[in-house]
Amino acid sequence: MRKLSYVAAFFAVLATMALNIVSVQRPDWLVTKDPDIIHKTIIVEYGLSRLCETRVIEVPSPNGGTLTYSNYECRAFPTRVQDKCEKENKKFCMIWGTATYFSELGIGFAVVACLAIAFGVTTRSRRRRIWKSASVLVALHVLCQMITFAIVTELYRDEMFRPFGHARPGLAYVLNTVSWVLGLLVTAGVVTTGISANRGHRWAAGNRAYRPIDG
């Protein structure tokens, strides 16, 4: 493969990893927004490892308008006591934790993929071989993200956690989706370019295209 192809693959994998990291860190995979008697709005954001809640109160002001007060707090999610992980929601908490595990595992595969590409681009002989390992690592990275996406989607659709009944996907959910879709394209691109280079296509192998020796 051309050195330029590896450079492009490196930055593409880096982009998918960055999107994955951001989605893991953000608390808004699923979001609920409801009012109650006291608060004008209560926004609850559910992330893979934390829950954030925004409470907005409006009170009349002396000049006839309204004063708005808001409070934003985060905590670990899910927890044994507050989210009833020991009894009522035990299955949900276990599955949600699995989603967190796969998302972090996917980041690890992306890091190793970037290192493999950076190492493989150094010499021509390595460039001829490393694309196979790189494509497998990127594929594993994508697979982990897709598993996380599938778990969260299934829990959301089945309303396994009661508040999810009126939740909506948030920005972190969207970023995860964009990340694994981009990762699929990167994997397909690396495999296609690598196979084409092995077959001696100049656009993939460069000016010094290598061809298999006929025996």
N, C-alpha and C positions, 0 to 999 in steps of 0.2 A: 504494500500500500504506500501511497505517497505520504511524505511527511506532513503535507498540508491537510490531508484527510485525517490524520491522527490529531493534529492541532484542533481541527474543527470538532472532532469527536470529544476531545478533552474538555473544551469549553461547553459543549452541549451537555455532557454528563455533569459538569460543574453547575450548569444552570438547573438541571433537574434536581440535583442534590440541594441546591439553595432553596428551591421551591418546597422541597420535602422538609427541610429544616424549619423553614418559616411556618409551614402548615402544622408541624408537630408542636412548635412553640406557641402558636396562637391559640386562644381559648374559644374561638368561635367556629367550631365544626358544625354545631347545631345551636340555633338561637330561638328562644321564646320571648314574646313581647306581650305583656298583659297588664291591664290596670287593676287596681283594687280599690277598696273604700277610702283608704288613706292616701295612697300614692296615685299620681296621674299615670305613671308608667313604671313597670318593673321589667327590665330586660335581663334575662339569664342566658349566659353563653356557656356552652359545654365544650370543653376541649378534651384532648386525650388524657391529660393528667391534672387539669385544674378546671374549676368552675368560677366564673366571674359574674357578679350581679350588680346591676345599676338600678338604683331606686330614685325616682324623680318625684318631688313634691312641689305643688304650686299653692301658695297662700295669698290671700288678698293683701295688697299694700295700702298704706294710708292715702295715697294719691288716687286711688281707684283702680290701679292696674293689678298686676300679679307679680309675686316674687317666686322665683324658681330655685329650688335647692336639690342638689343631686349627691348621691353617695355611691362610690364604686369600691367594691370589695371582692377579693379573690380568695379561694381556698383550694386545697387538694381535692381531686375528684377521680374516682368515687371513694368515699370513706366508709368505714364499717358502721359507724353510728348514724351520721346524718343521712347517708344514702342507703341505709339498711342492708349492707353487704353481707351481714352474718346470717340473715334469714330470708326476708321477703325478696330481696334483689341479689341474692348470692350468685345466681347463674349469670345475670347481667354483668355484675362487677367482674366476674372471672373472664367473660368474653371481651368486655371492654379493655381489660388489662392486656389481653392477647393482641388486640389492635395496636395498643401502645408499643408492645414488644416488637411486632413486625415493622412498625414505622421506624423504630430506632435501628433495627437490624438492617433495614433498607439503606439507611444512611451509611452504615458500616460498609456495605457492599459498594456503594457509590465511591467512598473514599478509596477503597482498594482498587476499584476500576480506574480511577484517576491516576493512582500511583503506577498501575500496570501500564497505562498508556504513556505516562511520562518516562517510564523506564524503557519501554519498547521502542520509542521513537528515536533513541540515541544512535542506533546503528541500523544499517540496511538489513542485515540478517535477522535482527530482532523484529523489524517492521514486517518481515515476511511471515512471522509466526504469531506475534503477540495479539493480533486482531481476534483470534479465536478465544483466547482467555478473556480479553476485554469485553467481547460480545456476551460471553456467559455471565460475567460479573454485572454488566449493565442489565442483562435480562433478569438476574436475581434481584437486583435493586428494584426494577420495575414490578416484579412479581410481589415483593413485600409490600410495595405501595398499593397494589391492586387488592391484596388481601386485606389491608387496613381499610381501604375504601369499601370493599364488599361487606366487611363486618359492621362498620358504622352504618352503611346503607340498610343492611338487613335489620339491625337493631332499631333504626329509625322507622322503617316501614312496618315492622311488627309491633312497634310501641312497647317493647319489652320493658322500658323504663317509663313509668306513667307520664312524666312531663313531656316526653317526646311526642305525645299525641297531638300537640299543637305547636311543635317546633318546625323550623325551616332550616335548610342548609345555609351555612355561613361562608365567609370568605376562605377560611382554612380548608373547608371541604372542596371549594372550587380550586384552590391552589394545588391541593393533592391531585385532583382530577387532571388538571393541566400538566402536572409533573409526570404522571405515569403515561399519559398520552404522548407527551414529548419523548419520554423514555422509550416507548415502543418504536417511535420513528427513528430514534438514535440507534437502537438495536438493529432495526432493519437496515439502516444505512451502513452500519459497520459491517454487517454480514454480507450485504450486497457488494460493497466495495472490496472486501477481503476476498470473496470468491472470484470477482472479476479480475483482481490483481493476480491471483493464482493462475487464472486462465490466460494471462498475458495481455489483457486489455490495457492499452497505453493510458487511457484517462484515469485508470485506477492505480496502475503500477508505476507510472511516470515514464520518463524518457528512456530509462534503462529497464524496460519491461522484461520480466523473467518468464520464460516458458518452460514447461516440463520437458525433460529429455525423453524422446521416444526410445523405448527399449525393444 
